[in-house]
Amino acid sequence: MNLTEIKHMITNLVNYKDSDITHTLANRFTLSYSEQLNSFQICDIENDIIYRYEEPETTALALFNMIHNLPKIMYRHTDSFEQV
């Protein structure tokens, strides 16, 4: 999955934020939007970790990196990241 496709999924989550939509990617990650928390959530099913992001762009980049195991950077918050 490329970055453009991920951004499109995120846009749909925002456009349909009143609905309960969850995308599953690579059989390991889920992507959803919580209107209550006003944030995107990526769940690493294998490790039972939930990452939350406020910005669509940050969410897209984090998910892309997780899926493709590119630079081992896990974005923990909107304005910060942690080198792993």
BATOR-123838 format. One record per residue (C-alpha): x, y, z; chain. Coordinates in steps of 0.25 Angstrom, whole numbers, padded with zeros to 4 digits. Each point is the difference from the previous one (the first is absolute). Example, Ala and Ser with C-alpha at 12.3 -4.5 7.8 and 13.67 -1.06 7.14 Angstrom:
BEGIN
<<0049, -0018, 0031>, A>
<<0006, 0014, -0002>, A>
//
This chain:
BEGIN
<<0000, 0000, 0000>, A>
<<0006, 0013, -0004>, A>
<<-0001, 0014, 0008>, A>
<<-0011, 0005, -0010>, A>
<<-0009, -0012, 0003>, A>
<<0002, 0002, 0015>, A>
<<-0003, 0015, -0001>, A>
<<-0013, -0003, -0007>, A>
<<-0004, -0010, 0011>, A>
<<0002, 0011, 0010>, A>
<<-0008, 0010, -0008>, A>
<<-0011, -0010, 0000>, A>
<<0000, -0002, 0015>, A>
<<-0001, 0015, 0002>, A>
<<-0011, 0001, -0010>, A>
<<-0008, -0011, 0006>, A>
<<0004, 0003, 0015>, A>
<<-0014, -0003, 0005>, A>
<<0002, -0014, -0005>, A>
<<0008, -0011, 0007>, A>
<<0010, -0004, -0011>, A>
<<0012, -0008, 0003>, A>
<<0010, -0004, -0011>, A>
<<0010, -0012, 0002>, A>
<<0013, 0001, -0007>, A>
<<0011, -0011, -0002>, A>
<<-0008, -0009, 0010>, A>
<<0007, 0008, 0011>, A>
<<-0005, 0014, 0001>, A>
<<-0014, 0006, 0001>, A>
<<-0003, 0015, -0003>, A>
<<-0012, 0007, 0005>, A>
<<-0005, 0014, 0004>, A>
<<-0005, 0003, 0014>, A>
<<-0009, 0013, -0001>, A>
<<-0001, -0001, 0016>, A>
<<0015, 0001, 0001>, A>
<<0001, 0009, -0013>, A>
<<0012, -0009, -0004>, A>
<<0004, -0011, -0010>, A>
<<0004, -0014, 0007>, A>
<<0009, -0010, -0006>, A>
<<0000, -0013, 0008>, A>
<<0012, -0010, -0001>, A>
<<-0008, -0012, 0001>, A>
<<0012, -0009, 0002>, A>
<<0006, 0008, 0011>, A>
<<-0013, 0005, 0006>, A>
<<0004, 0015, -0001>, A>
<<-0009, 0012, -0004>, A>
<<0006, 0012, -0006>, A>
<<-0008, 0013, -0001>, A>
<<0002, 0012, -0009>, A>
<<-0007, 0013, -0002>, A>
<<0005, 0003, -0014>, A>
<<-0004, -0008, -0012>, A>
<<0014, 0002, -0007>, A>
<<0008, -0005, 0013>, A>
<<-0010, -0012, 0000>, A>
<<0003, -0003, -0014>, A>
<<0015, 0001, 0001>, A>
<<0000, -0009, 0013>, A>
<<-0009, -0010, -0006>, A>
<<0008, -0001, -0013>, A>
<<0013, -0002, 0008>, A>
<<-0006, -0010, 0009>, A>
<<-0006, -0008, -0012>, A>
<<0013, 0001, -0008>, A>
<<0010, -0001, 0011>, A>
<<0007, 0012, -0006>, A>
<<0009, 0008, 0010>, A>
<<-0003, -0005, 0013>, A>
<<-0008, 0012, 0005>, A>
<<-0012, -0001, 0008>, A>
<<-0008, 0013, 0001>, A>
<<-0006, 0000, 0014>, A>
<<-0006, 0014, 0000>, A>
<<-0004, 0010, -0010>, A>
<<0012, 0009, 0002>, A>
<<0011, -0010, 0005>, A>
<<0006, -0013, -0004>, A>
<<0009, -0011, 0006>, A>
<<0011, -0007, -0007>, A>
<<-0001, -0014, 0002>, A>
//
